[in-house]
Amino acid sequence: MFRSAALVAADSTPLPLAVGSGRAGGTPPTSLDQAQRTADDAAGWVEQNWSVWLTNGLRIILILVIAVVLRSLIRRAITKLIARMNRTVEAVDHTALGGLLVNAERRRQRSEAIGSVLRSVASFVIMGTAALTVLSVLKINLAPLLASAGVAGVAIGFGARNLVTDFLSGVFMILEDQYGVGDEIDAGVAKGTVVEVGLRVTKLRGANGAIWYVRNGEVKRIGNLSQGWSQAEVDVTLRYDEDLERAREVIAAVGEEMAKSAPWDEKLWESVEVMGLDSLALESVVVRIQAKTAPGEAAAVERELRWRIKGALDAAGIRLGSVQPAQADQSTSVDPMANVAAPSALGNPSSPQSLATAPIPPGPTLSK
């Protein structure tokens, strides 16, 4: 009994030596009561704030999950939409209508570019909104951040304005379908067939096979020779004395025959038309022929028309070219004295003029 009381007294008695030694050593004074109070304060603070932490954590997790799921759904919907567009193009690609009106590769690249832009925009908007929402949940002031982002955006915009111009021009070019793969275009800085369409650069193949890389921001005008229809024009130079009505009949017959033969029956959208005389000269006349063709087929139709018209006119005895002036004056008599020179006094060696031009003979030599 006395032993238990002594133990209780010993436990409840403060330890002055330990406290004194702790102060002498520079460490804060501690005791069991102070440690208990510190632990109670920490536990109370955690107990007061754990619900806020849990709520904020769950809100952040929920925001991120919603953002990821929404981004995945939108990107998947855009991908399915692009795939459906490509399947529609492939379905009509091997038909007659598809061959005339649809370029599968062009539509595929255009749809893929549009899909890439839409996916990037959707990801940027969704994830950016989620990031700002998370920062607002964490009680972070967004005003300085947005101000810094605005200043940085302006600086980057001035530094990379050409890149931004190229990108925006490429986006609007694709959305407006100004040109596509396989089109023959005149971009001002270059002319050729479109090989690849990008958001920043358009690749063209020139007539000599050269590849031109044209920045979309540098293109100020576009002349598309492959949209809708093309027009073939052929000028035939005839001698001025040929029968023009007969020549018209021969050329019209060539056009009708060409329109009925493959593959020109698909490339010629209208009959070949003789427009009439395009110019008159003293030695020749020029007859112009026109025909409406499929897009991009005008050059091939023109070459074939020239080939066929030349053969038909030769077979009909209609001469091409111009009349030479010497051939036009063959019926007139030629003066036999036209090439004879006029008489000259110098032709007679005994004439005073000839004697005056004779050299003076040397005089006698004087000797010493």
C-alpha positions in Angstrom: 0.0 0.0 0.0 2.8 2.4 0.9 4.6 1.3 -2.2 1.7 2.2 -4.5 1.4 5.7 -2.9 5.1 6.3 -3.4 4.8 5.3 -7.0 1.8 7.6 -7.6 3.7 10.5 -5.9 6.7 9.8 -8.1 4.6 9.8 -11.3 2.8 13.1 -10.5 5.9 14.9 -9.4 7.4 17.2 -12.1 11.0 16.7 -13.2 12.8 19.9 -12.5 16.2 18.5 -13.5 14.9 17.5 -16.9 13.2 20.8 -17.4 16.3 22.7 -16.3 18.6 20.6 -18.4 16.2 21.2 -21.4 16.4 24.9 -21.0 20.1 24.8 -20.6 20.5 22.8 -23.8 18.4 25.4 -25.9 15.5 23.1 -26.7 11.9 24.2 -26.0 10.6 23.0 -22.6 8.4 20.0 -22.9 6.3 18.0 -20.6 3.7 15.3 -20.8 0.9 17.8 -20.4 2.3 20.0 -23.2 2.7 17.1 -25.5 -0.8 16.0 -24.7 -2.1 19.5 -25.4 -0.2 19.7 -28.7 -1.5 16.3 -29.8 -5.0 17.4 -28.8 -4.7 20.6 -30.8 -3.4 18.8 -33.9 -6.1 16.2 -33.6 -8.7 18.9 -33.2 -7.3 20.8 -36.3 -7.3 17.7 -38.4 -10.8 16.9 -37.1 -12.0 20.3 -38.0 -10.5 20.3 -41.5 -10.6 16.7 -42.7 -14.0 17.2 -44.1 -12.9 20.1 -46.1 -9.9 18.2 -47.4 -12.0 15.2 -48.2 -14.6 17.4 -50.0 -12.0 19.2 -52.0 -10.2 16.0 -52.9 -13.4 14.4 -54.0 -14.3 17.5 -56.1 -10.9 17.5 -57.8 -11.1 13.8 -58.5 -14.6 14.2 -59.8 -13.6 17.2 -62.0 -10.6 15.3 -63.5 -12.7 12.2 -64.1 -15.5 14.2 -65.8 -12.9 16.0 -68.0 -11.1 12.8 -69.0 -14.4 11.0 -69.8 -15.8 14.0 -71.7 -12.6 14.4 -73.7 -12.6 10.7 -74.6 -16.2 10.8 -75.6 -15.9 13.9 -77.8 -12.7 12.6 -79.5 -14.3 9.3 -80.1 -17.4 10.9 -81.6 -15.2 13.1 -83.9 -13.3 10.0 -85.0 -16.5 8.1 -85.8 -17.8 11.1 -87.7 -14.7 11.3 -89.8 -14.7 7.6 -90.4 -18.3 7.7 -91.6 -17.4 10.5 -94.0 -14.6 8.5 -95.4 -16.8 5.4 -95.8 -19.3 7.5 -97.7 -16.6 8.7 -100.1 -15.2 5.2 -100.6 -18.7 3.9 -101.3 -19.1 6.2 -104.4 -15.4 6.2 -105.3 -15.7 3.4 -107.9 -18.9 4.6 -109.5 -19.3 6.9 -112.5 -20.6 9.7 -110.4 -17.8 9.3 -107.9 -15.2 9.4 -110.6 -16.5 12.7 -111.9 -17.5 14.5 -108.7 -15.5 13.0 -105.8 -11.8 12.8 -105.2 -11.5 10.2 -102.4 -8.0 11.1 -101.4 -8.8 14.8 -101.3 -11.9 14.2 -99.2 -10.0 11.8 -96.9 -7.2 14.3 -96.2 -9.6 17.1 -95.8 -11.7 15.2 -93.3 -8.6 14.0 -91.4 -7.3 17.6 -91.1 -10.7 18.8 -89.9 -10.9 16.0 -87.4 -7.4 16.7 -86.1 -8.3 20.4 -85.6 -11.6 19.5 -83.8 -9.9 17.0 -81.5 -7.1 19.4 -80.6 -9.6 22.2 -79.9 -11.9 19.9 -77.8 -8.9 18.7 -75.7 -7.6 22.2 -75.2 -11.0 23.6 -74.1 -11.9 20.7 -71.8 -8.6 20.2 -70.1 -8.0 24.0 -69.8 -11.4 24.4 -68.1 -10.8 21.5 -65.8 -7.4 22.9 -64.8 -8.9 26.3 -64.0 -11.7 24.7 -62.0 -9.2 22.6 -59.9 -7.2 25.8 -59.1 -10.4 27.5 -58.0 -11.2 24.6 -55.7 -7.8 24.9 -54.2 -8.6 28.6 -53.4 -5.8 29.8 -55.7 -6.2 33.4 -57.0 -6.5 33.0 -60.8 -6.3 36.7 -61.6 -2.4 36.9 -61.7 -2.2 33.6 -63.5 -4.7 34.7 -66.2 -2.9 38.1 -66.5 0.5 36.3 -66.9 -1.0 34.0 -69.5 -2.5 36.9 -71.4 0.9 38.7 -71.5 2.7 35.5 -72.6 0.1 34.9 -75.2 0.5 38.4 -76.7 4.3 38.0 -76.7 4.1 34.6 -78.4 1.6 35.9 -80.9 3.9 38.7 -81.9 6.9 36.4 -82.1 5.1 33.7 -84.1 2.6 35.8 -86.0 3.7 34.1 -89.3 3.1 30.7 -87.9 -0.3 31.7 -86.5 -1.2 33.3 -89.8 -0.3 30.1 -91.7 -2.2 28.0 -89.3 -5.4 30.1 -89.4 -5.2 30.4 -93.2 -4.9 26.6 -93.4 -7.9 26.0 -91.1 -10.1 28.3 -93.1 -8.9 26.9 -96.4 -9.8 23.4 -95.3 -13.1 24.4 -93.9 -14.1 26.3 -97.1 -12.8 23.5 -99.3 -10.9 26.0 -101.5 -8.7 23.2 -103.0 -7.7 19.6 -102.3 -5.4 16.8 -103.3 -5.4 16.3 -107.1 -6.6 19.9 -107.9 -4.7 22.0 -110.5 -4.3 25.4 -108.8 -2.5 28.7 -109.4 -1.5 30.0 -106.0 0.3 33.1 -107.3 3.7 32.1 -105.9 3.5 28.7 -107.5 1.4 26.7 -109.9 0.9 22.9 -110.1 -1.1 19.9 -108.9 -1.9 19.7 -105.1 0.0 16.7 -103.6 -0.7 17.3 -99.9 -2.7 19.8 -97.9 -1.6 20.7 -94.4 -2.6 23.2 -91.8 0.6 25.2 -92.3 2.0 24.2 -95.7 0.5 23.1 -99.0 2.6 20.9 -101.3 2.4 21.4 -105.0 4.0 19.5 -107.9 4.9 21.8 -110.8 4.8 21.0 -114.5 8.5 20.1 -114.6 8.1 17.7 -111.6 9.4 20.1 -108.9 7.8 20.0 -105.5 6.7 23.4 -104.2 6.1 24.0 -100.5 3.8 27.0 -100.2 3.0 28.5 -96.8 -0.8 29.0 -96.4 -0.3 32.5 -95.0 1.5 33.6 -98.2 -1.3 32.6 -100.5 -3.3 35.8 -101.4 -5.4 34.3 -104.2 -6.2 30.9 -105.5 -7.2 29.9 -109.0 -8.6 26.4 -109.0 -8.7 24.8 -112.4 -10.2 21.5 -111.2 -13.5 22.6 -109.7 -16.8 22.3 -111.6 -15.6 22.0 -115.1 -12.8 23.0 -117.5 -12.8 24.4 -121.0 -10.6 23.3 -123.8 -9.6 25.8 -126.5 -7.9 25.0 -129.8 -6.9 27.5 -132.4 -6.5 26.3 -136.0 -4.6 28.5 -138.5 -5.8 28.1 -142.1 -4.8 29.7 -145.3 -6.9 32.7 -146.2 -8.0 31.2 -149.5 -9.5 28.0 -148.0 -13.2 27.2 -147.9 -14.2 28.1 -144.3 -17.6 26.4 -144.5 -16.0 23.1 -145.5 -13.4 23.5 -142.8 -16.2 24.0 -140.2 -18.0 20.8 -141.4 -14.8 18.8 -141.1 -13.9 20.1 -137.7 -17.5 19.5 -136.4 -17.4 16.0 -137.7 -14.1 15.4 -135.8 -15.7 16.7 -132.6 -18.8 14.4 -133.0 -16.6 11.4 -133.6 -14.4 12.1 -130.7 -17.4 12.6 -128.3 -18.6 9.1 -129.2 -15.2 7.3 -128.6 -13.9 6.1 -125.3 -12.5 7.5 -123.0 -13.3 10.9 -124.5 -17.0 10.3 -124.1 -16.6 10.7 -120.3 -14.2 13.6 -120.5 -16.2 15.7 -122.9 -19.2 17.1 -121.1 -20.5 19.0 -124.1 -20.1 18.7 -127.8 -17.2 20.3 -129.5 -18.2 23.7 -130.9 -16.6 25.8 -133.7 -16.8 29.3 -132.4 -15.8 31.0 -135.6 -12.9 33.2 -136.7 -10.7 34.4 -133.9 -8.4 36.6 -136.0 -7.9 37.7 -139.6 -4.6 38.4 -141.4 -3.4 38.9 -145.0 -2.0 35.4 -145.3 -4.1 33.3 -142.8 -7.2 33.1 -140.6 -7.5 31.5 -137.2 -10.5 29.3 -136.3 -11.3 28.8 -132.6 -12.7 25.5 -131.2 -14.1 25.1 -127.7 -15.3 22.2 -125.6 -16.4 21.9 -122.0 -14.6 19.0 -120.3 -14.3 17.3 -116.9 -12.2 19.1 -114.3 -8.5 18.8 -115.1 -9.0 17.2 -118.5 -8.8 20.3 -120.7 -5.1 19.8 -121.6 -5.6 16.2 -122.7 -8.7 17.0 -124.7 -6.8 19.9 -126.5 -4.0 17.6 -127.5 -6.3 15.0 -128.9 -8.4 17.6 -130.7 -5.3 19.0 -132.4 -4.2 15.5 -133.4 -7.6 14.5 -134.9 -8.2 17.9 -136.6 -4.8 17.9 -138.3 -5.4 14.4 -139.8 -9.0 15.3 -140.9 -7.9 18.5 -142.6 -5.1 16.8 -144.4 -7.4 14.1 -145.6 -9.9 16.7 -146.8 -7.1 18.7 -148.7 -7.5 21.8 -146.5 -4.2 23.4 -146.0 -2.9 24.8 -142.7 -0.6 27.7 -142.2 -0.2 31.0 -144.1 0.3 31.9 -147.7 3.8 32.9 -148.7 4.0 36.2 -150.6 6.2 34.6 -153.3 3.6 31.9 -153.9 0.8 34.5 -154.2 2.6 36.4 -157.1 3.6 33.5 -159.3 1.0 34.4 -162.0 2.4 37.9 -162.6 5.2 38.3 -165.3 8.7 39.0 -164.1 10.6 41.8 -165.8 13.8 40.4 -167.3 15.7 43.7 -166.7 14.7 43.8 -163.0 18.1 42.4 -162.0 20.2 44.4 -164.5 22.2 47.2 -163.0 22.0 50.7 -164.4 24.8 51.8 -166.8 27.8 53.5 -165.3 30.4 55.8 -166.8 33.1 53.8 -165.0 32.2 50.7 -167.0 34.0 52.3 -170.1 37.8 52.3 -169.5 38.3 55.1 -172.1 35.8 57.5 -170.5 37.1 60.6 -168.7 35.7 59.2 -165.4 37.7 56.0 -165.7 40.9 57.8 -166.7 40.5 60.1 -163.7 40.4 57.2 -161.4 43.4 55.5 -163.0 46.6 55.6 -160.8 49.4 58.1 -161.8 52.4 56.3 -163.3 55.7 56.9 -161.5 58.1 59.5 -163.0 61.7 59.0 -164.2 64.3 58.2 -161.4 66.9 60.9 -160.9 70.5 59.5 -160.5 73.5 61.3 -159.1 
